[in-house]
């Protein structure tokens, strides 16, 4: 299995939006310019995405990590998170943040990667609380 990860481009929009239903096209363009979107390729086929921003303009926050369903549970999410963490460390950051709905299995995945819980928020537009986790890199 050949793995490659790179920043997303405008040419990736069709694949990107097949997985990411939470961002507008205009915001995607901004994130491409800022290089805040990554695509994972398996055997030259786009297979996963990661999108982030800077929380408080100084702490990397992974907004979205998604691997195509047919390729989940094969270690690819771990590879994409490792890539993200390494990039952020190389940019001089000491911590990264993630969040997940408290009723999703993502919390267990992030804990396996060394993330620690540090709180949750209740939003009036969500049924479940959002759990926040951090990791020193």
C-alpha positions in Angstrom: 0.0 0.0 0.0 1.6 3.3 -1.1 0.7 6.2 1.1 1.1 9.9 0.3 -0.2 13.1 2.0 -0.2 16.6 0.6 -2.0 19.9 0.9 -5.3 20.1 -0.9 -5.7 22.2 -4.0 -8.7 23.6 -5.9 -8.6 20.5 -8.1 -9.4 18.3 -5.1 -12.7 20.0 -4.5 -14.9 17.2 -5.8 -13.3 14.6 -3.6 -13.1 17.0 -0.7 -16.8 17.8 -0.7 -17.7 14.1 -1.1 -16.4 13.7 2.5 -16.7 17.2 4.1 -20.3 18.4 4.5 -19.4 21.0 7.1 -17.6 23.8 5.1 -18.6 26.2 2.4 -16.8 26.4 -0.9 -15.6 29.9 0.0 -14.1 28.7 3.2 -12.5 25.8 1.4 -10.7 28.3 -0.9 -9.4 30.3 2.1 -8.2 27.1 3.8 -6.4 26.0 0.6 -4.6 29.3 0.4 -3.6 28.9 4.1 -2.6 25.2 3.5 -5.0 24.1 6.3 -6.4 21.1 4.4 -4.6 17.8 3.8 -5.5 14.9 1.6 -4.3 11.3 2.2 -3.8 9.1 -0.9 -3.7 5.3 -0.9 -2.2 3.8 -4.0 -2.6 7.2 -5.7 -6.4 7.4 -4.9 -7.7 10.1 -2.6 -8.8 8.3 0.6 -9.0 10.7 3.5 -8.9 14.4 4.6 -7.9 16.5 7.5 -8.9 20.1 8.0 -7.6 22.4 10.7 -7.5 26.0 11.9 -5.7 28.0 14.6 -7.7 28.2 17.8 -7.3 31.7 19.3 -5.0 32.2 16.3 -2.1 30.4 18.1 -3.0 26.7 18.7 -3.6 24.2 15.9 -7.1 22.7 16.1 -8.1 19.7 14.0 -11.6 20.5 12.8 -12.2 17.4 10.7 -10.5 14.0 10.1 -12.3 11.6 7.8 -11.1 8.4 6.1 -13.3 6.8 3.4 -15.5 4.2 5.0 -14.0 1.3 3.0 -10.5 2.2 4.4 -11.4 2.9 8.0 -9.7 0.9 10.8 -6.6 0.3 8.8 -4.3 2.8 10.6 -4.8 5.6 8.0 -6.3 8.0 10.4 -3.4 7.5 12.7 -1.0 8.3 9.8 -2.9 11.4 8.9 -2.9 12.7 12.5 0.8 11.9 12.8 1.4 13.9 9.6 -0.6 16.8 11.1 1.1 16.7 14.4 4.6 16.6 12.8 3.8 19.5 10.6 2.5 21.6 13.5 5.6 20.7 15.6 7.9 21.7 12.7 6.0 25.1 12.6 6.9 25.6 16.3 3.6 24.7 18.0 3.7 22.8 21.3 0.1 21.6 21.5 -2.6 20.5 19.2 -6.4 20.3 19.9 -9.2 18.1 18.6 -12.9 17.7 19.4 -15.5 15.1 18.9 -19.1 14.6 19.8 -19.3 12.9 23.2 -21.4 10.1 21.7 -18.9 9.3 18.8 -16.1 6.8 18.9 -13.6 9.4 17.9 -12.8 10.1 21.5 -11.3 6.6 22.0 -9.3 7.0 18.8 -7.8 10.3 20.0 -7.1 8.9 23.5 -5.2 6.0 21.8 -3.0 8.6 20.1 -2.1 10.3 23.4 -4.8 13.0 23.6 -6.2 14.0 26.9 -9.7 15.3 27.7 -9.8 18.9 28.9 -13.5 19.8 28.9 -16.7 19.8 26.9 -19.3 22.3 25.7 -23.0 22.1 25.2 -24.3 23.8 22.1 -28.0 24.6 21.6 -27.9 23.3 18.0 -26.3 19.9 19.0 -28.0 17.1 20.9 -24.7 15.9 22.4 -21.9 17.8 24.1 -18.7 18.4 22.2 -15.6 16.9 23.9 -12.3 18.7 23.6 -8.9 16.9 23.8 -5.3 18.2 23.7 -1.9 16.7 23.1 1.6 18.0 23.8 3.7 17.5 20.6 
